[in-house]
Amino acid sequence: MKDDLYADPIITWAKDKTHERPLSNADISVRLSNPLCGDMVTIEIKCKGNSIVKIAHQVRGCLLCKASAAHLASLAAGLDAHGLKEIYDALKEALKSSDDDHPFPPDYTMFAPVRAHKSRHSCVLLPYEAAIKALAAQGVENDPT
């Protein structure tokens, strides 16, 4: 179902507990919340140089935020701040777009039904915003070179 906001992939990712735990050796931890819907996400990151080694998350929020955090944590290893920001920007553009001029990044098509629900975009983006803020606080630069 193309327009089903809580399609099976979203539910599956929301139930994924693989990275949902405190990270004992985290370099940085950031908690962000969305005052409009009440979602709260804590992202903990272990870095090596400018690259993410591991991300863990804790989410108190909706299925969309949980799915997004779990998905991010599963794909983040090896990314640097620039790569993470590129994914965030592409995902944000795809959500805002009303057509396929801005397609979803290949691994993110499960979030396509959210496009029609503008008030839920922030639920998907919040984990990425927390991770970007965490890397910035750690001094990991968003340098495309």
N, C-alpha and C positions, 0 to 999 in steps of 0.2 A: 504494500500500500504506500504509494508515493507521499500521500498527505498525512499519514499516521504519525503524529508527533512522538508517540512512544512505541515505535516499531521494534521488532525483536532485536536488531543489533544494539539499539540504545539500551534496552533492558538487560541484554547480555553484558554489555560493558559496565553498566551501573552495578551489576552484581559481582563484577570481577574484583576480588579482594587481594590480588597478587601484590600490589604496591600500596595497599591501604594499611599503613602502620607507621609508627615513628621510625625514623632512620637514625640509628644510634650514633653513627659517625658523620652526620650531616655537617656541611660547612656553613649552611645558612638555612634559616627557616623564616617563612613569611606567611602571615595570616591576612587574608582579605575577606571582606564581606560585601554583600550587595544589600544596601539598605532598603531597596524596593521590594525584594522578594524574600530576604532573610537568609539566602545561601551564605555559607561561610566555608572557606577552603583554607587549609594549611598545606603549604608545599614546602617540602624539605629536599635540599639538593646536596649531593656530594659531587664535587668538581675535581678535575685533574687539569691543571693549566686553565685554558679557556673552554674546556669541553665538559659537558655533563657526563658523569659516570652513572649516576642513579638518581631517580626522583621517587619520593614517597609522598603520599597525600592522605589527608583526613578531610572528609567533607561532611558537613551538616547541611543538607540541602536536598534539592530535587533530583530526580533521575537524570536530567540533562547535565547538571553540574557533576554528579557522580560519574556518569559515563565519560564526560569530557576529561575529568581528572585521571581516570583509569587509563583512558586511551593515550593521553599525553604521557603518563608515566611509562607506558609500555613502549613508546616510540622515541623517547627523549635521549636515551644513551647515545653519546657521540655527537649530539648537537652542540653548537656553541650559541652564544647570545644572538648572533646574526641569523643563524638558521632557525632558531626558535621564533624570532621576530618575523622572519619571512613567512613561516607557517601561520603565525597569528594574523598577520596582515592579509594573507590569502584567504584564511577562514573568515575573517571579519568582512572582507569584500564580498565573498560568496554569500554570506548571510544577508548582507545589505542589498545585494543585487536582486532585481525582480525577474531576471532572465538568466540565460546561460552564457552571457557575455563574460561573467566572472564565475567559471565553474569551480566546484569544490576541489581542493587537492585530492588526489586519488584515494588516499586512506581515510578521507573525511566525508565521503558521500553520505554516510549514515545520518549526518546532521542536516541534510537537504530539507527534510520536512520542517525544520525549525525556521527556515527562511520566511515562511508565511506568518510567523508569530514573533513580531518584532520585540515584544516585551520579554521574550525568552532568549534572545541573542546573548544577553549578558550572562545567562546561566552557563552557556557553552564557553564563553570567552573568559570567565573569571579564573579558572585554573591557569590559563596561559598568562593572564595579567599578573597573577601571583608569581609564577615562575620567572617572568621577565623582571619583575621587581626584585625578586630574590637574587638573580644574577647581577643586577645593577648594584644592589647592596653589597655583594661580594666583590665588586670591582671588576667583574667580567665584562669586558667591553663589547658593545654592539658594533664591531668594526668589520665591514664587509671585505676588507682586504686580507 
